[in-house]
Amino acid sequence: MASMIERRLLAIVLQQINTLAESSVTADNLDHDADLTSLGLNSMAAIAILKRINVEFGIDITPEQAQELRTLRSLVDHIQARAS
C-alpha cells in the first residue's frame, strides 16, 4: 500500500508529466525506479515539478539535490525522511 506522501507525489509527477511532456503515463505504467528524465521531461518541466513538490510538501529540494533524486522512489524516500 502506498503512503500518503507517495500518492501525493505520484499525482504531482503524473500531472506534470502528462501536461508538460505531452504523454499519457498512468500510475499503473510508471516505474518508480525509472529515471524521471526518461519520461520525456525537459529541464523546464523538471523545474516545474520541483517547485510544485517544494510547495506541496513545504520543503526546499534544491536543484542540486534534485539531480541526485532522479526517480520517484528516491523522491518519496527523501520527502519521508524530511517529514520524520
Buried (B, 14 or more C-beta within 10 A) or exposed (E): EEEEBBEBBBEBBBEBBBEBBEEEBEEEEBEBEBEBEEBBBEEEBBEBBBEBBBEBBEEEBEEEEBEEBBBBBBBBBBBBEEEE
